[in-house]
Amino acid sequence: MFNTVNINPAYRAARYVFSVSALHGNQWVGFDGAPITNSMSFNAPVD
């Protein structure tokens, strides 16, 4: 939801800047086998 490059990678190319994004989600804390989501993306313009 907050990291738009995960939904549409073309979004980063439209900005033409160096950017780094990281996201971490931890649901149902304290329960065994609770889902954890991690996402990281890097982008840099290439001439």
C-alpha positions as CSV (number, residue, x, y, z in Angstrom):
1,M,0.0,0.0,0.0
2,F,2.8,2.5,0.9
3,N,5.5,1.1,-1.4
4,T,4.1,1.7,-4.9
5,V,7.0,0.1,-6.7
6,N,5.8,-3.3,-5.4
7,I,2.5,-2.7,-7.3
8,N,3.9,-1.0,-10.4
9,P,7.7,-1.0,-11.0
10,A,7.3,1.7,-13.8
11,Y,6.5,4.2,-11.1
12,R,10.2,4.5,-10.1
13,A,11.4,5.0,-13.7
14,A,9.0,8.0,-14.1
15,R,10.8,9.9,-11.3
16,Y,14.4,9.6,-12.5
17,V,16.0,9.9,-9.1
18,F,18.0,7.5,-6.7
19,S,15.6,6.0,-4.2
20,V,15.6,3.3,-1.6
21,S,12.5,1.9,0.1
22,A,12.0,-0.7,2.8
23,L,8.9,-2.1,4.4
24,H,8.3,-4.5,7.3
25,G,5.0,-5.9,8.4
26,N,4.4,-8.1,11.4
27,Q,0.9,-9.4,12.1
28,W,-0.5,-11.3,15.0
29,V,2.5,-10.7,17.3
30,G,3.0,-13.4,19.9
31,F,1.4,-16.2,17.9
32,D,3.5,-19.1,16.5
33,G,3.8,-19.0,12.7
34,A,2.5,-15.4,12.5
35,P,2.9,-13.8,9.1
36,I,5.9,-11.5,8.5
37,T,6.3,-9.4,5.3
38,N,9.5,-7.8,4.2
39,S,10.1,-5.8,1.1
40,M,13.1,-3.7,-0.1
41,S,13.7,-1.9,-3.4
42,F,16.5,0.2,-4.8
43,N,16.4,2.4,-7.9
44,A,18.9,4.6,-9.6
45,P,18.9,6.4,-13.0
46,V,21.3,5.0,-15.6
47,D,22.6,7.3,-18.3
